[in-house]
């Protein structure tokens, strides 16, 4: 179900119909397996009022929302010790959100923007193609928990199963839930906080109160704690001082970048997805990644050709301490914001943000370009439409952006919300969606390349369309910034034009990126 469709009213119950089993307000229930599916459901009651027995090997799980409703399923993977699991019954708390994508579950579950969230996948069958090395968007799963209708065991067909992948990371997963009914409930009532637990004895009121007290994590803590650098492969055989080469067996799939060529980007990490890094490296850019709290002076001391503000979790209105940095950097250097970075740009220049009823999370969101950006060749506002990947619960207010002198460049065709902005005089642009989306769709991939090409005056990168969407397939070199302050990073100003052949399918190797994020 597309999240832009109106929700039809729930059908009225007729005399003699059983009560819906998916949501029960203030009641307890037992769980029994659904025949032939390996999932779970709330057991009905016979004529004598006795509950159907639960199968011994099924561990019941329930989700209690802050509005007092509860939903039932079964445990597939339990949490690790750091997430509330201690051998017996356990509980994890987070914001309950839904994602409408049919594929890409490994990428979305490892997206740092999902920190603190219990993710409900609306597509009824999850895990059918397993998980694969090098396709995580961070060091591993980042969600608080996963809820699905049916979680397929891909081990039966020789693939690495999703449940085992989550269990190894200590992330709980449960299936057997009526995810359609749960999604409709969230659409009607807005995003709600909830508790997922295997303890069926705790009163609903107690768990609802616990859910209501939950507070989201900060994007200031979601990214790296120390700076590091990513560089595309060089034609020269020598690696930079302190460089960590890509792991063995990960070869270059495109031409190497000549030594000394390429421009320099500084990425401020609020919880960056790896494919943003891959997309930059694929176009021949050297990238320095710095922590979210890095001062403007330290960022500018790195002499970047462009600054990228990454995606990240949480409420942008809670990040007031970095708005001064964002404004100062954007007034000095070409700046591009993605998702949360886009929202921070809007706030830094005087716009206003607000919480969406149930957010935009999926891979099928249509976005229309309605205005030309502030430089030639970056789209003429001719009405290009992109199918986009999105993951955010907040948006910028269009009227406040216009009052602040910014231009709204893109809108969501489902609900009319702001999806892009630019400054009328400065090379500053933000996109609410993910132009580098992994695993896709790739419609918007040229937008980041257009910006990079125009602000540097370089030749177009060959990777403009869909650069590095294939995860972890190329080669890169990472120069670690471990143990140094952001300001101590060696200045690396970009010299010379951007190479015309920047390495079409080069991607940052998973081990190399992970090496930079170690300790994050």
C-alpha positions in Angstrom: 0.0 0.0 0.0 1.5 3.3 -1.1 1.8 5.7 1.9 0.2 8.4 -0.2 -3.2 6.6 -0.6 -6.1 7.5 1.6 -6.9 4.9 4.2 -10.3 3.3 3.8 -12.5 3.0 6.9 -12.3 -0.3 8.8 -15.2 -2.6 7.9 -17.9 -2.7 10.5 -18.3 -6.0 12.4 -21.5 -8.0 11.9 -23.3 -9.9 14.5 -21.4 -13.2 15.1 -18.1 -12.0 13.6 -15.1 -12.6 15.8 -13.3 -9.5 17.2 -10.2 -8.4 15.2 -7.2 -10.2 16.7 -4.5 -7.7 15.5 -5.1 -5.0 18.0 -6.5 -5.5 21.5 -6.8 -2.6 23.9 -6.0 -3.5 27.4 -6.4 -7.2 27.0 -4.0 -10.2 27.1 -3.9 -13.1 24.6 -2.2 -16.3 23.8 -0.4 -17.0 20.6 -0.6 -20.1 18.4 1.1 -20.8 15.0 -0.7 -20.3 11.7 -0.9 -23.6 9.9 1.5 -23.9 7.1 3.1 -20.5 7.5 5.4 -20.8 10.6 4.0 -17.4 11.6 1.9 -16.6 14.6 -1.5 -15.2 15.5 -3.6 -14.5 18.6 -5.6 -17.7 19.3 -9.3 -17.5 19.2 -11.6 -18.9 21.8 -13.9 -21.9 21.5 -17.5 -22.2 22.5 -16.4 -23.0 26.1 -14.4 -19.8 26.2 -11.0 -21.6 26.6 -8.1 -20.2 24.7 -6.5 -22.3 22.0 -3.1 -23.7 23.3 0.1 -22.1 22.1 2.7 -24.4 20.5 5.6 -25.0 22.9 8.4 -23.9 20.4 6.7 -20.5 19.6 7.8 -17.6 21.8 4.9 -15.1 21.8 5.8 -11.4 21.3 3.6 -8.4 21.6 3.9 -4.7 20.6 2.2 -2.2 23.0 1.8 1.3 21.6 1.6 4.4 23.7 -2.2 4.7 22.9 -2.8 1.5 24.8 -3.3 -0.8 21.8 -1.4 -4.1 21.6 -0.5 -6.3 18.7 0.7 -9.9 18.7 3.2 -12.1 16.9 6.1 -14.4 17.6 9.8 -13.9 18.3 12.2 -14.8 15.5 15.4 -13.2 16.8 16.0 -12.0 20.3 18.0 -8.9 21.4 21.5 -8.9 22.6 22.5 -8.0 26.2 22.9 -4.3 25.3 19.3 -4.1 23.9 17.3 -5.4 26.8 17.8 -9.1 26.4 18.9 -10.9 29.6 17.9 -14.5 29.1 14.2 -14.4 30.1 11.5 -12.0 29.0 12.8 -8.8 27.5 11.5 -5.5 26.1 12.8 -2.8 23.7 11.3 0.6 23.3 11.3 2.9 20.3 9.3 4.9 17.7 7.2 2.6 15.6 7.4 3.5 11.9 6.5 1.7 8.7 8.4 1.4 5.4 6.6 0.5 2.1 9.5 -0.7 0.1 9.2 -4.2 -1.4 13.0 -4.8 -1.5 16.1 -3.3 0.0 15.5 -4.5 3.6 19.2 -5.0 4.3 20.0 -1.5 3.3 17.2 0.1 5.2 17.7 -1.9 8.4 21.4 -0.7 8.5 20.5 2.9 7.7 21.7 5.0 10.7 18.6 7.2 10.2 16.6 4.4 11.8 18.4 4.6 15.1 15.9 4.1 17.9 13.0 3.0 15.6 11.0 -0.2 15.5 10.5 -0.7 11.8 7.3 -2.4 10.4 7.7 -3.6 6.8 4.5 -3.5 4.9 5.5 -6.0 2.2 4.2 -9.3 3.6 7.3 -11.5 2.8 10.7 -10.3 4.1 14.0 -12.0 3.8 13.3 -14.0 0.6 16.7 -13.2 -1.0 18.8 -13.4 2.2 21.5 -10.9 3.1 24.8 -10.3 1.4 28.2 -9.1 2.4 29.0 -5.5 1.6 25.4 -4.3 1.3 24.9 -2.8 4.8 24.7 1.0 4.8 26.7 1.1 8.1 28.6 -1.3 10.3 25.5 -3.4 10.8 21.8 -3.2 11.5 20.8 0.0 13.3 17.1 -0.4 13.9 15.7 -0.9 17.4 13.7 -3.9 16.2 12.1 -5.4 13.1 8.4 -6.4 12.7 7.1 -8.3 9.7 4.2 -10.4 8.5 6.4 -13.3 7.6 10.1 -13.6 7.9 11.4 -16.1 5.3 14.3 -18.4 6.3 16.6 -18.0 3.3 18.9 -20.6 4.8 16.6 -23.2 3.3 17.7 -22.1 -0.2 21.4 -21.7 0.6 21.4 -18.0 1.4 22.4 -16.2 4.6 19.1 -15.7 6.4 18.0 -12.2 7.6 17.0 -13.5 11.0 20.5 -14.9 11.7 22.0 -11.6 10.5 19.8 -9.6 13.0 20.4 -12.1 15.8 24.2 -11.8 15.3 23.9 -8.1 15.7 21.6 -8.4 18.8 18.6 -6.8 17.0 15.2 -8.4 17.8 12.9 -9.4 15.1 9.3 -10.7 15.2 6.8 -11.8 12.6 3.2 -13.1 12.5 1.9 -9.5 13.1 -0.9 -8.2 11.0 1.3 -5.5 9.5 -1.5 -4.2 7.2 -3.7 -3.4 10.2 -0.8 -2.0 12.2 0.2 0.2 9.3 -3.3 1.5 8.9 -3.5 2.2 12.6 -0.3 4.3 12.4 -1.6 6.2 9.3 -4.8 7.1 11.1 -3.2 8.0 14.5 0.2 9.1 13.4 3.6 7.7 14.4 3.5 6.2 17.9 6.1 5.1 20.3 5.9 1.4 21.4 7.4 -1.4 23.4 8.1 -4.8 21.8 8.3 -7.5 24.5 8.0 -11.2 25.1 6.6 -10.5 28.6 2.8 -11.1 28.3 2.2 -10.5 32.0 3.1 -6.8 32.3 -0.1 -4.6 32.4 -0.7 -2.8 29.1 -1.0 0.5 30.9 2.5 0.1 32.3 4.0 -0.6 28.9 2.1 2.2 27.3 3.4 4.6 29.9 7.0 3.3 29.3 6.5 3.9 25.5 5.3 7.5 26.1 8.4 8.3 28.1 10.8 7.2 25.3 13.0 9.9 23.7 14.8 9.5 20.4 18.6 9.4 20.1 20.5 12.4 18.8 22.0 12.6 15.3 25.0 14.2 17.1 25.9 10.8 18.4 24.9 8.7 15.3 28.0 9.2 13.2 31.7 8.9 13.5 33.5 10.1 16.6 36.8 10.8 14.8 37.6 12.1 11.3 38.8 9.8 8.5 39.4 10.1 4.8 38.4 8.2 1.7 40.2 8.5 -1.5 39.6 6.9 -5.0 42.3 4.6 -6.3 45.4 6.5 -7.6 47.3 5.8 -10.8 50.5 6.0 -8.6 51.4 2.9 -6.7 52.3 4.6 -3.5 49.5 5.2 -1.0 49.3 8.4 1.1 50.9 8.5 4.6 48.8 6.4 7.0 46.5 5.1 4.3 44.7 1.8 4.7 44.3 0.0 1.4 41.1 -1.7 0.4 40.8 -5.4 1.4 42.3 -8.0 -0.8 40.0 -9.3 -3.5 38.2 -6.0 -4.0 39.5 -4.7 -7.3 39.0 -1.6 -9.3 36.1 -1.8 -11.8 37.0 1.4 -13.5 40.0 3.6 -14.5 42.2 4.8 -11.6 42.2 8.5 -10.9 45.5 10.2 -11.8 47.6 11.2 -8.8 46.8 14.8 -7.7 43.5 14.9 -9.6 40.1 15.2 -8.1 38.3 17.6 -5.8 38.0 17.5 -2.0 34.6 17.1 -0.2 34.2 17.4 3.6 31.2 15.4 4.8 29.7 16.2 8.2 28.5 12.9 9.6 25.1 12.9 11.3 24.7 9.2 10.5 25.8 8.9 6.9 24.8 6.0 4.6 27.8 4.4 3.0 26.4 4.8 -0.5 26.8 8.6 -0.2 30.5 8.0 0.3 30.5 5.5 -2.5 28.8 8.0 -4.8 31.4 10.7 -4.1 34.4 8.3 -4.4 32.9 6.9 -7.7 33.1 10.4 -9.2 36.7 10.9 -8.3 36.3 12.9 -5.1 38.5 12.7 -2.1 36.3 12.7 1.0 37.1 13.8 4.6 34.4 12.6 7.0 34.2 14.6 10.2 32.0 14.3 13.4 28.7 16.2 13.7 30.0 18.6 16.3 33.1 19.7 14.2 33.4 23.5 14.4 33.1 25.6 11.3 36.7 26.8 11.6 38.0 23.2 11.5 35.8 22.3 8.5 37.0 25.4 6.6 40.6 24.7 7.5 40.4 21.5 5.5 39.9 23.7 2.4 37.0 21.7 0.9 35.6 22.3 -2.6 32.2 21.3 -1.3 30.7 20.4 2.1 28.1 17.6 2.3 25.6 17.5 5.3 24.6 13.9 5.7 21.4 12.1 6.6 20.8 11.1 10.2 18.1 10.2 12.8 15.8 12.2 15.0 14.3 15.7 15.2 16.3 18.4 13.4 14.8 21.0 15.8 16.9 19.3 18.6 20.2 20.2 16.8 20.3 23.9 17.4 23.9 23.8 18.5 25.1 23.0 15.0 22.9 25.5 13.0 25.5 28.3 13.4 28.2 26.0 12.0 25.9 25.0 9.1 25.1 28.6 8.2 28.7 29.8 8.4 30.0 26.9 6.2 27.2 27.3 3.7 28.0 31.0 3.3 31.7 30.2 2.6 31.7 26.9 0.6 29.3 25.2 -1.8 27.1 23.0 0.4 24.7 20.1 -0.3 22.4 18.7 2.3 20.8 15.2 2.1 17.7 14.3 4.2 18.5 15.6 7.7 21.3 17.8 6.1 18.6 19.4 3.9 16.5 20.1 7.0 19.5 21.7 8.8 20.1 23.9 5.9 16.5 25.1 6.0 16.7 25.8 9.7 20.1 27.5 9.5 18.7 30.0 7.0 15.6 30.8 9.1 13.1 28.1 8.0 10.8 26.1 10.2 10.5 22.3 10.5 7.6 20.2 11.7 6.8 16.6 12.4 4.9 14.6 9.7 2.0 12.5 10.8 3.6 9.2 9.8 6.7 10.2 7.8 7.9 9.2 4.4 9.7 5.8 4.4 9.9 3.7 1.3 11.3 3.5 -2.2 8.3 4.6 -4.2 7.8 8.3 -3.4 7.3 10.5 -6.5 9.0 13.9 -6.4 8.5 16.7 -8.9 11.0 19.5 -9.7 9.2 22.8 -9.7 11.9 25.4 -9.8 15.3 25.9 -11.3 18.2 25.7 -8.9 20.5 28.6 -8.4 23.1 27.7 -11.1 23.0 26.9 -14.8 22.5 23.3 -15.8 21.1 22.1 -12.5 17.6 21.6 -13.8 15.4 24.2 -15.3 12.3 23.6 -13.2 10.8 21.9 -16.3 8.8 19.4 -14.2 11.2 16.4 -14.0 9.6 13.7 -11.9 11.8 11.2 -9.9 10.8 8.1 -8.0 12.8 8.4 -4.8 13.9 6.5 -1.7 13.0 8.3 1.5 13.4 7.9 5.2 12.3 10.8 7.4 9.7 11.9 9.9 10.1 15.7 9.6 9.7 18.2 6.8 10.5 21.9 6.2 7.6 24.4 6.0 7.4 25.9 2.5 6.1 29.4 3.6 8.9 29.8 6.2 11.5 28.9 3.6 10.2 31.5 1.1 10.1 34.1 3.9 13.7 33.3 4.6 14.6 33.9 1.0 15.1 30.3 0.0 13.6 28.7 -3.1 11.6 25.4 -3.0 12.9 23.3 -5.9 11.1 20.0 -5.4 7.8 18.8 -3.9 6.4 15.5 -2.9 3.5 14.5 -5.3 1.8 12.5 -2.6 1.3 15.3 0.0 2.9 18.4 -1.4 5.6 18.6 1.2 9.0 20.2 0.5 11.5 17.9 -1.0 14.2 20.3 -2.2 15.6 23.8 -1.7 18.3 26.1 -2.9 19.7 29.5 -2.1 19.1 32.2 -4.7 22.6 33.6 -4.6 24.8 30.9 -2.9 25.7 27.4 -4.3 23.6 25.8 -1.6 21.2 23.0 -2.2 19.3 20.4 -0.2 17.3 17.3 -1.1 14.9 15.7 1.4 15.2 12.3 -0.4 18.2 10.2 -1.1 19.8 10.8 -4.6 22.4 8.1 -3.9 19.7 5.6 -2.9 20.9 2.0 -2.4 19.6 -0.3 -3.7 17.5 2.2 -5.6 15.6 3.6 -7.4 18.2 5.5 -9.3 16.1 8.2 -10.9 17.6 11.0 -8.8 21.3 9.9 -8.9 22.2 12.6 -11.4 21.1 15.4 -9.0 24.2 15.1 -6.8 26.4 14.8 -9.8 24.9 17.9 -11.3 25.6 19.9 -8.2 29.2 18.7 -7.9 29.9 19.4 -11.6 28.4 22.9 -11.5 30.0 24.1 -8.3 33.5 23.0 -9.4 33.3 23.8 -13.1 34.7 20.3 -13.8 33.9 17.9 -16.6 30.9 15.6 -16.1 31.6 12.5 -14.1 31.0 9.3 -16.0 29.2 7.9 -12.9 26.5 10.6 -13.0 23.7 8.1 -13.4 23.5 5.6 -10.6 27.1 5.9 -9.4 28.1 3.2 -7.0 24.7 1.9 -6.4 26.2 -1.6 -6.4 27.4 -1.8 -2.8 31.0 -2.4 -2.0 32.1 -3.6 -5.5 35.0 -1.3 -6.2 38.2 -0.2 -4.6 39.2 2.7 -2.3 41.9 3.9 0.0 41.1 5.3 3.4 43.4 7.5 5.3 42.5 7.3 9.0 42.1 10.3 11.1 42.1 8.3 14.3 43.6 10.1 17.3 43.5 13.5 15.6 41.2 16.4 16.1 39.2 17.4 13.0 41.2 20.6 12.8 44.5 18.7 12.7 43.6 16.9 9.5 46.1 17.8 6.7 44.6 20.6 4.5 43.8 19.1 1.1 42.5 21.8 -1.2 41.2 20.6 -4.6 43.4 21.5 -7.5 42.8 21.0 -11.2 39.6 20.1 -13.0 37.5 17.1 -12.0 38.6 14.1 -14.1 36.3 13.3 -17.0 36.8 9.6 -16.2 36.5 9.4 -12.5 35.9 5.7 -12.3 32.4 4.8 -13.4 31.7 2.0 -11.0 34.3 2.6 -8.3 32.9 2.2 -4.8 34.4 2.4 -1.3 35.2 -1.1 -0.2 33.1 -2.1 2.8 36.2 -2.9 4.9 37.8 0.5 4.1 34.7 2.4 5.1 34.2 0.3 8.2 37.8 1.0 9.2 37.1 4.7 9.2 34.0 4.3 11.2 35.6 2.1 13.9 34.7 3.4 17.3 31.7 5.4 16.0 
